[in-house]
Amino acid sequence: MTGAILAAGHAAADHHGPTLLGLSAEGWVYVGLTIFFLIAIFYAKAPQMIAKALDARIAAIRAQLDEAAALRAEAEAMLAEAKARTAASAGDAAAIVAQAEAEAKAMLAKAEADAHELVSRRTKMAEDKIAAAERSALADVRAVAAQAAATAAGAIIADHHGAAADRALVDRTISGLSRPN
């Protein structure tokens, strides 16, 4: 059986097709590709062109990376600035709140002082009005008492003094006038 397989293998090898200089069509394809690559490498300088293209691509990628790094640095700077503004705003807000609280305390203290002063003034005014009313009432009572005393004295004098008593009183007064005091 092995003999039959070998005979079939030789028969298959003879049917590859035509050959030229001992090479089949497939062999000539390999030779053509090899020549093409050799021409491309030495004559057209393909590796240099490929290297230049790769270098250009690397430079473009490097430029993009540099630009991205610059954008990132700018974004980080903007973020830091925004955080600083936020912190400053928070500080400003705290300062404004503290100032408002201080002003409110000052206003409250002033209002309390003004209210105390107003109460003191009103109390003094009320006391002054009461004192004035007391003085007026006392003056009225004195006037009424003086009037009553004068009326009573006039009535008593009219009842107890006559012309003879008046004459003795006048004589005594006149004699007292001639003496020096």
Backbone as numpy.savetxt, mean C-alpha at the origin, in Angstrom:
# Nx Ny Nz CAx CAy CAz Cx Cy Cz
21.08 -87.14 -50.77 20.30 -85.98 -50.77 21.15 -84.73 -50.77
22.20 -84.73 -50.13 23.07 -83.58 -50.13 23.61 -83.31 -51.52
23.79 -84.28 -52.29 24.27 -84.10 -53.67 23.24 -83.34 -54.47
21.96 -83.59 -54.27 20.91 -82.93 -55.03 20.84 -81.46 -54.65
21.10 -81.16 -53.41 21.05 -79.77 -52.94 22.23 -79.02 -53.55
23.40 -79.66 -53.61 24.57 -79.00 -54.16 24.36 -78.76 -55.66
23.81 -79.68 -56.37 23.58 -79.50 -57.80 22.58 -78.40 -58.03
21.61 -78.27 -57.20 20.61 -77.21 -57.34 21.25 -75.87 -57.04
22.22 -75.84 -56.08 22.90 -74.60 -55.72 23.75 -74.11 -56.88
24.47 -75.04 -57.65 25.29 -74.63 -58.79 24.42 -74.14 -59.91
23.31 -74.74 -60.09 22.41 -74.33 -61.16 21.86 -72.94 -60.85
21.62 -72.63 -59.57 21.09 -71.32 -59.19 22.19 -70.28 -59.36
23.46 -70.61 -59.13 24.56 -69.67 -59.24 24.78 -69.32 -60.71
24.51 -70.19 -61.62 24.70 -69.91 -63.02 23.61 -68.98 -63.54
22.54 -68.80 -62.92 21.43 -68.01 -63.42 21.38 -66.60 -62.85
22.46 -66.02 -62.37 22.48 -64.68 -61.80 22.32 -63.64 -62.88
22.66 -63.81 -63.91 22.53 -62.86 -64.98 23.87 -62.64 -65.66
23.94 -61.69 -66.60 25.18 -61.45 -67.33 26.21 -60.80 -66.43
27.45 -60.99 -66.71 28.54 -60.40 -65.95 29.46 -59.67 -66.90
30.16 -58.67 -66.38 31.12 -57.91 -67.17 32.37 -57.81 -66.32
33.46 -58.27 -66.87 34.73 -58.30 -66.18 34.60 -59.05 -64.86
33.78 -60.01 -64.80 33.61 -60.88 -63.65 32.66 -60.33 -62.61
32.05 -59.21 -62.89 31.12 -58.62 -61.91 29.71 -58.68 -62.46
28.83 -59.00 -61.58 27.44 -59.01 -61.99 26.89 -57.59 -61.90
25.62 -57.39 -62.20 24.99 -56.06 -62.16 25.07 -55.48 -60.75
24.89 -56.32 -59.78 24.94 -55.85 -58.39 26.34 -55.39 -58.04
27.32 -56.04 -58.48 28.71 -55.66 -58.23 29.03 -54.32 -58.86
28.53 -54.10 -60.11 28.77 -52.83 -60.77 28.05 -51.69 -60.04
26.92 -51.95 -59.44 26.22 -50.92 -58.65 27.11 -50.51 -57.47
27.72 -51.50 -56.83 28.61 -51.19 -55.70 29.83 -50.39 -56.16
30.38 -50.75 -57.30 31.53 -50.03 -57.84 31.14 -48.60 -58.17
29.96 -48.39 -58.77 29.49 -47.04 -59.13 29.28 -46.18 -57.89
28.70 -46.77 -56.87 28.49 -46.01 -55.63 29.81 -45.65 -54.99
30.76 -46.54 -55.04 32.08 -46.27 -54.45 32.75 -45.13 -55.19
32.69 -45.16 -56.52 33.28 -44.08 -57.33 32.56 -42.77 -57.04
31.25 -42.78 -56.93 30.47 -41.56 -56.63 30.90 -40.98 -55.29
31.04 -41.84 -54.30 31.44 -41.35 -52.97 32.86 -40.81 -52.99
33.75 -41.47 -53.73 35.12 -40.97 -53.83 35.17 -39.62 -54.53
34.40 -39.45 -55.58 34.34 -38.16 -56.29 33.74 -37.11 -55.37
32.68 -37.49 -54.66 32.03 -36.54 -53.76 32.97 -36.12 -52.65
33.78 -37.05 -52.17 34.68 -36.74 -51.05 35.85 -35.91 -51.53
36.50 -36.30 -52.62 37.74 -35.63 -53.02 37.50 -34.46 -53.97
36.62 -34.59 -54.89 36.44 -33.54 -55.88 35.46 -32.47 -55.40
34.29 -32.84 -54.95 33.26 -31.89 -54.53 33.44 -31.46 -53.08
34.34 -32.10 -52.35 34.63 -31.77 -50.97 33.35 -31.80 -50.13
32.64 -32.84 -50.26 31.37 -33.01 -49.53 31.54 -32.97 -48.02
32.59 -33.58 -47.45 32.73 -33.51 -45.98 32.90 -32.09 -45.48
33.64 -31.27 -46.29 33.79 -29.88 -45.87 32.46 -29.15 -45.94
31.71 -29.41 -46.99 30.40 -28.78 -47.12 29.47 -29.23 -46.00
29.54 -30.52 -45.69 28.71 -31.06 -44.60 29.14 -30.43 -43.28
30.48 -30.30 -43.08 30.99 -29.70 -41.85 30.57 -28.24 -41.75
30.65 -27.51 -42.90 30.22 -26.11 -42.90 28.73 -26.00 -42.57
27.95 -26.89 -43.18 26.51 -26.87 -42.92 26.23 -27.17 -41.45
26.95 -28.17 -40.92 26.77 -28.50 -39.51 27.24 -27.35 -38.61
28.39 -26.72 -38.99 28.88 -25.59 -38.21 27.87 -24.44 -38.22
27.29 -24.19 -39.41 26.29 -23.13 -39.51 25.07 -23.46 -38.65
24.69 -24.73 -38.70 23.54 -25.15 -37.89 23.87 -25.04 -36.40
25.09 -25.41 -36.02 25.52 -25.30 -34.63 25.52 -23.83 -34.19
26.04 -22.96 -35.09 26.08 -21.53 -34.78 24.65 -20.99 -34.60
23.74 -21.42 -35.49 22.35 -20.97 -35.37 21.73 -21.46 -34.06
21.99 -22.70 -33.73 21.45 -23.25 -32.47 22.07 -22.52 -31.28
23.41 -22.24 -31.35 24.07 -21.51 -30.28 23.47 -20.12 -30.12
23.20 -19.46 -31.27 22.58 -18.13 -31.22 21.20 -18.20 -30.58
20.44 -19.23 -30.95 19.11 -19.40 -30.35 19.23 -19.66 -28.85
20.22 -20.48 -28.46 20.42 -20.75 -27.03 20.84 -19.48 -26.29
21.73 -18.68 -26.92 22.14 -17.42 -26.30 20.95 -16.47 -26.16
20.13 -16.41 -27.21 18.93 -15.57 -27.17 17.97 -16.06 -26.09
17.81 -17.38 -25.99 16.94 -17.94 -24.96 17.48 -17.64 -23.57
18.82 -17.73 -23.42 19.43 -17.40 -22.13 19.23 -15.93 -21.79
19.37 -15.07 -22.82 19.15 -13.64 -22.59 17.69 -13.38 -22.22
16.78 -14.03 -22.92 15.35 -13.88 -22.60 15.06 -14.37 -21.19
15.70 -15.49 -20.82 15.48 -16.02 -19.47 16.02 -15.04 -18.43
17.23 -14.51 -18.69 17.81 -13.54 -17.75 16.92 -12.31 -17.64
16.39 -11.84 -18.78 15.50 -10.69 -18.78 14.21 -11.01 -18.02
13.69 -12.20 -18.23 12.46 -12.61 -17.52 12.72 -12.72 -16.02
13.90 -13.26 -15.65 14.23 -13.35 -14.22 14.39 -11.96 -13.62
15.00 -11.03 -14.39 15.14 -9.66 -13.90 13.77 -9.01 -13.73
12.89 -9.24 -14.70 11.54 -8.68 -14.61 10.80 -9.29 -13.43
10.98 -10.59 -13.21 10.35 -11.24 -12.06 10.87 -10.66 -10.75
12.20 -10.48 -10.67 12.79 -9.90 -9.46 12.27 -8.48 -9.25
12.16 -7.72 -10.34 11.64 -6.35 -10.24 10.18 -6.36 -9.79
9.40 -7.29 -10.35 7.99 -7.39 -9.95 7.88 -7.78 -8.48
8.75 -8.71 -8.04 8.74 -9.10 -6.63 9.14 -7.92 -5.76
10.13 -7.16 -6.21 10.56 -5.98 -5.44 9.44 -4.96 -5.36
8.74 -4.74 -6.51 7.61 -3.80 -6.49 6.52 -4.30 -5.58
6.27 -5.61 -5.60 5.25 -6.19 -4.73 5.64 -6.01 -3.27
6.91 -6.27 -2.98 7.39 -6.08 -1.60 7.31 -4.61 -1.21
7.72 -3.72 -2.13 7.64 -2.29 -1.84 6.19 -1.87 -1.66
5.31 -2.41 -2.49 3.89 -2.08 -2.36 3.36 -2.57 -1.03
3.78 -3.77 -0.64 3.34 -4.29 0.66 3.88 -3.41 1.78
5.16 -2.99 1.64 5.74 -2.09 2.63 5.02 -0.76 2.64
4.72 -0.24 1.44 3.98 1.02 1.35 2.60 0.87 1.97
1.96 -0.24 1.69 0.63 -0.47 2.25 0.70 -0.54 3.78
1.72 -1.22 4.29 1.88 -1.31 5.75 2.15 0.08 6.32
2.97 0.87 5.63 3.27 2.22 6.10 2.01 3.09 6.06
1.21 2.93 5.00 -0.02 3.71 4.89 -0.98 3.31 6.00
-1.09 2.01 6.27 -1.97 1.55 7.35 -1.48 2.08 8.69
-0.16 2.03 8.91 0.39 2.52 10.17 0.15 4.02 10.31
0.35 4.75 9.22 0.11 6.19 9.25 -1.37 6.48 9.50
-2.25 5.73 8.85 -3.69 5.93 9.06 -4.06 5.63 10.51
-3.47 4.57 11.08 -3.76 4.26 12.47 -3.25 5.37 13.38
-2.06 5.89 13.10 -1.51 6.98 13.91 -2.39 8.22 13.80
-2.82 8.54 12.58 -3.70 9.69 12.38 -5.03 9.49 13.10
-5.56 8.26 13.05 -6.82 7.98 13.73 -6.66 8.15 15.24
-5.53 7.66 15.79 -5.28 7.82 17.22 -5.15 9.30 17.58
-4.43 10.05 16.73 -4.27 11.48 16.97 -5.61 12.19 16.91
-6.43 11.84 15.91 -7.76 12.45 15.79 -8.62 12.10 16.99
-8.54 10.85 17.46 -9.31 10.42 18.62 -8.87 11.19 19.86
-7.54 11.33 20.04 -7.03 12.07 21.19 -7.47 13.53 21.12
-7.41 14.13 19.92 -7.84 15.52 19.76 -9.33 15.65 20.03
-10.12 14.69 19.53 -11.57 14.74 19.76 -11.87 14.61 21.25
-11.13 13.73 21.94 -11.35 13.59 23.38 -10.97 14.88 24.10
-9.84 15.48 23.70 -9.41 16.73 24.33 -10.43 17.83 24.05
-10.90 17.91 22.79 -11.90 18.92 22.44 -13.19 18.70 23.22
-13.60 17.44 23.35 -14.83 17.14 24.11 -14.65 17.51 25.57
-13.48 17.20 26.14 -13.21 17.54 27.54 -13.22 19.07 27.71
-12.59 19.79 26.76 -12.57 21.25 26.81 -13.98 21.81 26.68
-14.78 21.24 25.78 -16.15 21.69 25.59 -16.97 21.47 26.85
-16.80 20.29 27.45 -17.53 20.01 28.70 -17.09 20.99 29.78
-15.80 21.27 29.86 -15.29 22.21 30.86 -15.86 23.61 30.63
-15.85 24.04 29.35 -16.41 25.37 29.03 -17.89 25.44 29.35
-18.62 24.39 28.96 -20.07 24.40 29.23 -20.34 24.37 30.74
-19.54 23.59 31.46 -19.70 23.54 32.92 -19.42 24.92 33.51
-18.34 25.58 33.06 -18.00 26.92 33.56 -19.11 27.89 33.22
-19.63 27.80 31.97 -20.73 28.69 31.57 -21.95 28.46 32.45
-22.27 27.19 32.71 -23.43 26.89 33.56 -23.21 27.41 34.97
-21.97 27.22 35.48 -21.67 27.72 36.82 -21.74 29.23 36.86
-21.24 29.88 35.78 -21.32 31.35 35.71 -22.77 31.82 35.66
-23.60 31.12 34.88 -25.03 31.48 34.82 -25.70 31.28 36.17
-25.35 30.19 36.84 -25.94 29.92 38.17 -25.49 31.02 39.14
-24.19 31.38 39.10 -23.69 32.43 40.00 -24.36 33.76 39.69
-24.52 34.08 38.40 -25.20 35.32 38.01 -26.64 35.30 38.48
-27.30 34.16 38.33 -28.69 34.06 38.79 -28.77 34.22 40.30
-27.78 33.62 41.01 -27.75 33.77 42.47 -27.54 35.22 42.86
-26.60 35.90 42.17 -26.35 37.31 42.46 -27.58 38.15 42.16
-28.21 37.85 41.02 -29.42 38.59 40.65 -30.53 38.36 41.66
-30.69 37.10 42.06 -31.74 36.80 43.05 -31.41 37.47 44.38
-30.12 37.44 44.78 -29.71 38.07 46.02 -29.93 39.58 45.95
-29.59 40.19 44.78 -29.82 41.63 44.61 -31.31 41.93 44.67
-32.12 41.06 44.03 -33.57 41.26 44.08 -34.08 41.15 45.51
-33.58 40.16 46.24 -34.01 39.98 47.64 -33.58 41.18 48.47
-32.32 41.64 48.24 -31.85 42.81 48.98 -32.68 44.05 48.64
-32.99 44.20 47.34 -33.80 45.36 46.95 -35.17 45.31 47.59
-35.76 44.10 47.53 -37.08 43.95 48.16 -36.97 44.18 49.67
-35.89 43.64 50.28 -35.70 43.83 51.73 -35.46 45.29 52.06
-34.63 45.96 51.21 -34.36 47.39 51.45 -35.64 48.19 51.30
-36.41 47.84 50.27 -37.69 48.55 50.06 -38.61 48.32 51.25
-38.66 47.04 51.70 -39.53 46.74 52.85 -39.02 47.44 54.10
-37.67 47.48 54.26 -37.09 48.15 55.44 -37.38 49.65 55.38
-37.22 50.23 54.18 -37.48 51.67 54.04 -38.94 51.99 54.32
-39.82 51.13 53.79 -41.26 51.35 54.02 -41.58 51.20 55.51
-40.99 50.17 56.10 -41.24 49.94 57.54 -40.65 51.07 58.37
-39.43 51.53 57.99 -38.80 52.62 58.74 -39.63 53.88 58.59
-40.09 54.11 57.37 -40.94 55.30 57.15 -42.21 55.23 57.98
-42.79 54.03 58.04 -44.03 53.88 58.83 -43.74 54.04 60.30
-42.62 53.47 60.79 -42.27 53.59 62.22 -41.97 55.03 62.56
-41.18 55.68 61.69 -40.82 57.07 61.94 -42.09 57.92 61.92
-42.93 57.68 60.99 -44.16 58.48 60.90 -45.02 58.26 62.13
-45.00 57.02 62.64 -45.82 56.75 63.83 -45.18 57.32 65.10
-43.90 57.29 65.28 -43.26 57.67 66.55 -42.70 59.07 66.57
-42.50 59.69 65.54 -41.90 61.02 65.53 -42.98 62.04 65.18
-42.91 62.99 65.93 -43.81 64.09 65.65 -42.97 65.32 65.37
-43.60 66.51 65.43 -42.91 67.75 65.13 -41.92 68.07 66.25
-42.22 67.76 67.48 -41.32 68.06 68.60 -40.08 67.20 68.53
-40.21 65.92 68.18 -39.06 65.05 68.08 -38.20 65.46 66.90
-38.81 65.91 65.85 -38.04 66.35 64.70 -37.24 67.59 65.04
-37.83 68.50 65.87 -37.15 69.72 66.21 -35.91 69.41 67.03
-35.96 68.54 67.97 -34.81 68.19 68.79 -33.75 67.53 67.92
-34.11 66.71 66.99 -33.18 66.03 66.10 -32.50 67.05 65.20
-33.21 68.01 64.70 -32.65 69.04 63.82 -31.69 69.89 64.64
-32.05 70.25 65.86 -31.18 71.07 66.69 -29.88 70.34 67.00
-29.94 69.11 67.30 -28.74 68.32 67.58 -27.86 68.23 66.35
-28.39 68.05 65.18 -27.64 67.95 63.96 -26.97 69.26 63.66
-27.67 70.40 63.86 -27.10 71.70 63.58 -25.95 71.99 64.54
-26.10 71.66 65.78 -25.03 71.91 66.74 -23.83 71.03 66.44
-24.03 69.87 65.88 -22.93 68.98 65.52 -22.20 69.47 64.28
-22.81 70.31 63.49 -22.18 70.78 62.30 -21.15 71.86 62.62
-21.37 72.61 63.68 -20.43 73.69 63.99 -19.14 73.13 64.59
-19.12 72.00 65.11 -17.92 71.37 65.67 -17.09 70.73 64.60
-15.73 70.86 64.71 -14.92 70.13 63.74 -14.83 68.65 64.13
-14.73 67.88 63.17 -14.71 66.42 63.42 -13.38 65.96 63.80
